[in-house]
């Protein structure tokens, strides 16, 4: 049995804003999405400290990295207004596209 990936309101490379949690209000670009966990890694958001062992090219120590954040806590930033917006889907030239509900512009 083949499982299909769900349709998400955000994609890799989208500019998003965090609407809930410790990083609320911060914006960034999506670097990676984990579909099976409903989580995404956003650039510069949800920073955590990670302890690393020294290896040949890395001296080790405590580094700060981005941690995954749940997709329900993210909202797409409208390309026209720069404010958070909901995402809709419509057919344009026989192809489904995402559009901003706030401005109506295709994302």
BELDAUR-V506240 format. One record per residue. N is the residue number from 1. RES is the residue in one letter. PHI is phi in whole degrees, -180 to 180 (none if undefined). D_CENTER is the distance of its C-alpha to the mean C-alpha in Angstrom with 1 decimal. Layout:
BEGIN
n->N res->RES phi->PHI d_center->D_CENTER
n->N res->RES phi->PHI d_center->D_CENTER
END
This chain:
BEGIN
n->1 res->X phi->none d_center->28.9
n->2 res->X phi->-92 d_center->25.7
n->3 res->X phi->-102 d_center->22.4
n->4 res->X phi->-100 d_center->20.1
n->5 res->X phi->-72 d_center->16.3
n->6 res->X phi->-71 d_center->15.1
n->7 res->X phi->-81 d_center->13.9
n->8 res->X phi->-104 d_center->10.3
n->9 res->X phi->-84 d_center->9.4
n->10 res->X phi->-130 d_center->6.3
n->11 res->X phi->-133 d_center->6.8
n->12 res->X phi->-62 d_center->6.7
n->13 res->X phi->96 d_center->7.8
n->14 res->X phi->-72 d_center->6.6
n->15 res->X phi->-90 d_center->7.3
n->16 res->X phi->-128 d_center->6.0
n->17 res->X phi->-123 d_center->8.3
n->18 res->X phi->-86 d_center->8.9
n->19 res->X phi->-105 d_center->11.8
n->20 res->X phi->-154 d_center->13.2
n->21 res->X phi->101 d_center->14.2
n->22 res->X phi->-67 d_center->15.5
n->23 res->X phi->-96 d_center->12.9
n->24 res->X phi->-54 d_center->13.4
n->25 res->X phi->95 d_center->13.6
n->26 res->X phi->-85 d_center->11.8
n->27 res->X phi->-119 d_center->9.5
n->28 res->X phi->-178 d_center->7.8
n->29 res->X phi->-102 d_center->6.4
n->30 res->X phi->-73 d_center->3.9
n->31 res->X phi->-93 d_center->7.0
n->32 res->X phi->-156 d_center->7.2
n->33 res->X phi->-125 d_center->6.9
n->34 res->X phi->-106 d_center->9.9
n->35 res->X phi->-64 d_center->11.2
n->36 res->X phi->-68 d_center->14.3
n->37 res->X phi->-104 d_center->12.9
n->38 res->X phi->57 d_center->10.2
n->39 res->X phi->-133 d_center->7.9
n->40 res->X phi->-142 d_center->5.0
n->41 res->X phi->-103 d_center->6.0
n->42 res->X phi->-111 d_center->5.2
n->43 res->X phi->-61 d_center->8.4
n->44 res->X phi->76 d_center->11.1
n->45 res->X phi->-120 d_center->9.7
n->46 res->X phi->61 d_center->11.5
n->47 res->X phi->-75 d_center->14.1
n->48 res->X phi->-130 d_center->16.8
n->49 res->X phi->-92 d_center->20.1
n->50 res->X phi->-125 d_center->21.0
n->51 res->X phi->-91 d_center->24.7
n->52 res->X phi->-120 d_center->25.5
n->53 res->X phi->-82 d_center->29.0
n->54 res->X phi->-71 d_center->30.6
n->55 res->X phi->-129 d_center->30.9
n->56 res->X phi->-51 d_center->32.6
n->57 res->X phi->-96 d_center->30.1
n->58 res->X phi->-122 d_center->28.3
n->59 res->X phi->-72 d_center->30.4
n->60 res->X phi->86 d_center->28.3
n->61 res->X phi->112 d_center->27.9
n->62 res->X phi->-103 d_center->25.0
n->63 res->X phi->-121 d_center->21.8
n->64 res->X phi->-103 d_center->18.5
n->65 res->X phi->-131 d_center->15.3
n->66 res->X phi->-79 d_center->11.7
n->67 res->X phi->-108 d_center->11.4
n->68 res->X phi->-69 d_center->9.0
n->69 res->X phi->-129 d_center->8.0
n->70 res->X phi->-67 d_center->8.6
n->71 res->X phi->-64 d_center->6.8
n->72 res->X phi->-68 d_center->9.9
n->73 res->X phi->-93 d_center->9.3
n->74 res->X phi->-115 d_center->6.5
n->75 res->X phi->-136 d_center->8.2
n->76 res->X phi->-67 d_center->8.2
n->77 res->X phi->-90 d_center->10.6
n->78 res->X phi->-64 d_center->13.9
n->79 res->X phi->-66 d_center->15.1
n->80 res->X phi->-86 d_center->18.6
n->81 res->X phi->-95 d_center->18.7
n->82 res->X phi->81 d_center->15.6
n->83 res->X phi->-108 d_center->15.3
n->84 res->X phi->-65 d_center->12.8
n->85 res->X phi->-145 d_center->13.7
n->86 res->X phi->-80 d_center->13.8
n->87 res->X phi->-115 d_center->13.5
n->88 res->X phi->-118 d_center->16.7
n->89 res->X phi->-126 d_center->18.1
n->90 res->X phi->-149 d_center->21.4
n->91 res->X phi->-95 d_center->23.6
n->92 res->X phi->-129 d_center->24.5
n->93 res->X phi->54 d_center->27.2
n->94 res->X phi->76 d_center->26.9
n->95 res->X phi->-130 d_center->23.2
n->96 res->X phi->-76 d_center->20.4
n->97 res->X phi->-129 d_center->18.0
n->98 res->X phi->-91 d_center->15.2
n->99 res->X phi->-139 d_center->16.4
n->100 res->X phi->-80 d_center->15.8
n->101 res->X phi->-70 d_center->18.1
n->102 res->X phi->-75 d_center->19.0
n->103 res->X phi->-109 d_center->20.3
n->104 res->X phi->81 d_center->20.7
n->105 res->X phi->-82 d_center->19.4
n->106 res->X phi->-73 d_center->17.8
n->107 res->X phi->-89 d_center->14.3
END
